[in-house]
């Protein structure tokens, strides 16, 4: 029997709790940005994220300065 959810979907579903805002999960669910862009060294104020907590595999960052996109938690 195969799992119908990807690892990413499972992570998101794991964090969905009825009636509780996401930030109430505790200190492990932090919404933080990387300190700088790995491509052009722009500061955190120039980095946009996809609003997932920083520990999620699908956490994606994009530099508003140079347009570089990366996934800090990716194995690639």
Buried (B, 14 or more C-beta within 10 A) or exposed (E): EEEEEEEEEEBBEEBEEEEEEEEEBEEEBEEEBBEBBEEEEBEEEBBEBEEBBBEBBBBBBBBEBEEBEBBBEEEE
